Amino acid sequence: MPAFSFSDTLLLATALFSVGLAGVLVRRNMMFMLMSLDIMLNAAALVFVGAGARWHDATGQVMFVLVLALAAVETAVGLAIILCLHAHGRPTLDADTGNLLGR
C-alpha cells in the first residue's frame, strides 16, 4: 500500500505549483522568478511520479528524470543570462527593466 494516495499527490503538486505561480507573478526579482519556475517544474515532476506509482508504470519516473534535466538546463541558461546582465553593468535584477538589454 502506498504511503500517499494519488489524490494526496495531486493536492501537494497543486499547492507547489500555486506557490511557484504566485512567486512568478508577484516577485519582480529575476532570481526569485527563476526559483519559482523550478518549483513549478518540480510540481509537474511530482505528478508524473505519482501517476507512475498509481498505474504501476516506470514511465512516470523516466519523465521525472527528463523534467529534472529540463529544470537544470533552464537554471543554467537563466543564471547565465543574469550573470551576463550583471557583467554589462546592470545595477538591479528587476525584471521590469528587461527592455534595457541592449543599452
Residue, then its C-alpha position, 0 to 999 in steps of 0.5 A: m500500500p502506498a504511503f500517499s494516495f494519488s489524490d494526496t499527490l495531486l493536492l501537494a503538486t497543486a499547492l507547489f505549483s500555486v506557490g511557484l505561480a504566485g512567486v512568478l507573478v508577484r516577485r519582480n526579482m529575476m532570481f526569485m522568478l527563476m526559483s519559482l519556475d523550478i518549483m513549478l517544474n518540480a510540481a509537474a515532476l511530482v505528478f508524473v511520479g505519482a501517476g507512475a506509482r498509481w498505474h504501476d508504470a516506470t514511465g512516470q519516473v523516466m519523465f521525472v528524470l527528463v523534467l529534472a534535466l529540463a529544470a537544470v538546463e533552464t537554471a543554467v541558461g537563466l543564471a547565465i543570462i543574469l550573470c551576463l546582465h550583471a557583467h554589462g553593468r546592470p545595477t538591479l535584477d528587476a525584471d521590469t527593466g528587461n527592455l534595457l538589454g541592449r543599452 
